[in-house]
C-alpha cells in the first residue's frame, strides 16, 4: 500500500494517484458535453423565437391594408393660412388640393363649371395659360403655392369657405415638360389629380379647328368665345365646318393618344382619378365629390355644347375623312354621336 501511495528519495517526494478506469473518464466528458449542448441549444432557440416573433409582427404591420388607417388621409387634409385674408370660423375646416389635368377642347371648361357650382369648391381656371407663370419650375411652384394657400383670387374663389381648391392645367402648358418636379410637388403637398380626356379624338379635333378659326373670325358679334351659354350662340359657331387634313389625320390621332398615355404614366404615382368627357353624368360627378371628400351636391352648368349631332354635319370634307379612317383603329370615331 505504501508503495502505491508514495515513495521518497533524497530530494523529492512523489505522490502517485490511484489508477482510474478510462471508461469512467469518457462517460464524464460525454455527460458534460451533452449538458453544455442542451444549454446552448435552449439559448439559441429562445433568441430565434424572439427574432421570428418580431419579424412576423413587422410583416403584419406592413401588410395592413392602407385604406384601414386614417394616417394616410393626413397628407390630403390641409389647413391653409392665407396671407391676404382670414378664414375666420372656417379655419379648422380642412381643404383638399386638386388639379384638373386635361387637353384643350376636351370638356374641361364644362367640367370645371360643374365643379364650381358646388358651394365649397374653388377651381380657378386655366392659370398656366399665361406664359410667365410657367417659364421655369420656380415660377410654376410659386404659382402653385399661391393657389393652394388660398391667396389666388378668381371669380370662382370661395375663400374662407373652400373645402377643395384647385385649377385647370393643360398638358401643353409646362406640365409635361416639368412632370418630374410637378409629381414631386403633388406628392409632397398632397395634391389630387383629376384627369379629364376625350374618347372621341376626332370630335376633339373638330372642336380645336373650329375654336382656332373663331379666334380670328369672331363670329359672335365680333367677339371670340370658347364656351357659350345659349343655343343661339352654339348654332352660330356650329355653322363653321372645318376641313381636316386627311394626310396627317392618322398621325395626329396617334400623337394625341401618345400624349394621353404619357401623362397617365408620368403621374401614375400620384393620387388621381381618370374621367372621360363622354362618360360624365350624375354618377361620375358623385364619384368626383367622394374623391375630394366633399359633401354631396347636385352639380349644374350653364354651358351649352356647340358641336353636337353627327360628325357628317360638322366636317366639310366628311367623305375624305370617312375613307381615311375606315379599316383603322379609329373607325369607331365616325359613328359616335354625343
CORMOMO-V31925 format. One line per field, one symbol per residue. ss: DSSP state (h for helix, s for strand, l for the rest). phi: phi as a letter, one per 30 degrees, with the letter a starting at -180 (. if undefined). A space follows every 10 residues. Layout:
ss: ???
phi: ???
This chain:
ss: lhhhhsssll llssslllll lhhhhhhhhh hhhhhhhhhh hhhhhhhhhh hhhhhhhhhh hhlllhhhll hhhhhhlsll lllllllhhh llllssssss sslllllhhh hhhhhhllll ssslllhhhl hhhhllhhhh hhhhhhhhll llllllllhh hllsssssss hhhhhlllhh hhhhhhhhhl ssssssslll hhhhhhhhhh hhhhhhhlls llsllllsll hhhhhhhhll lslllhhhhh hhhhhhhhhh hhhhhhllll lssssshhhl lhhhhhhhhh hlllllllll lllsllllll hhhlsllhhh hhhhhlllll hhhhllll
phi: .ddddaacbd cbccccdddc dddddddddd dddddddddd dddddddddd dddddddddd ddddedddcd dddedccbbd bedcacdhdc dcddbccbbd cabeiciddd dddddddddc cbcciddcdd dddbeadddd ddddedddci cccbdcdchd cdcabaacbd dccidddcdd dddddeddci ccccdbbcdd dddddddddd ddddecdhdc hibcbdbbbb dddddddddd cdccdddced dddddddddd ddddddcddd dbbcbbedcd bddddddddd echcddbdcb bddcdcccid dddccdcedd ddddcdicdc ddddcdba
